[in-house]
Amino acid sequence: MTKILYVEDEPFLGKIVKESLESRQFEVCMVADGRDVLAQFKVFQPVICVLDVMLPHRDGYALAQDIRQLAPEMPIIFLTAKTQTEDVLKGFQAGGNDYVRKPFSMEELIVRIQNLLQLTNAKPVLAAPNGNIMLGSYTFYPHKYELHRADSLRKLSHRETELLSILAENRNFTVPRRDILMRVWGDDSFFNSRNLDVYITRLRDYLREDPALEIVTLKGVGYLFKCEGRENF
């Protein structure tokens, strides 16, 4: 079963959503209090999180940032009654992949969950037991948001870490541009597309010391991260 961590403090709505998801063969762990979420996350080990925004003790935005520290690739959907554009942007900036406004239909939520799971069902990142990923002469630490080479260390932003993780797990394979936009920003708008170009340029600069690494733009398609030689462990 697909394991969903569902965080909602409204008992009636929570019961309906939980039972509806379970009727579709999802395994659901429901948490009502923000301060209990991380403990349940570690024990339950979900493959996707559905978070209400307004919660007691710790809101959904803060929880998403906490979860991203533990699992940078975890798919996160926000549920909220807030409809202002700034609220939506805050959700994506906090690390959310999708944003569902209340009231919502269960059919819409289930479709969004399924779509996000398909988008994030990439090949597993080949990593050493301590979580680092070898990329040529670089060592990438997703959980620490760091890229190392020899004696140098570069701190990465959340977006840079997400993007490099996607390229690393799909090394030597084409990654469609839209898939990257949906995973990292939650939509494929023109504005976000331009942001993606900026981040790709930054990563190329960060990796420029190793000629065996190359991020190739496939015009109209996406990107190919060429990683020759030793790739992992």
Secondary structure, DSSP 4 states (H G I P E B T S, - for coil): -EEEEEE---HHHHHHHHHHHHHTTEEEEEE--GGGHHHHHHHH--SEEEEESS-SSS-HHHHHHHHHHH-TT--EEEEES---HHHHHHHHHTT-SEEEESS--HHHHHHHHHHHHHHT-PPPP---TTS-EEETTEEEEGGGTEEEETTEEEE--HHHHHHHHHHHHTTTSEEEHHHHHHHHTSS--HHHHHHHHHHHHHHHHHTTT-TTEEEEEETTTEEEEEE-S----
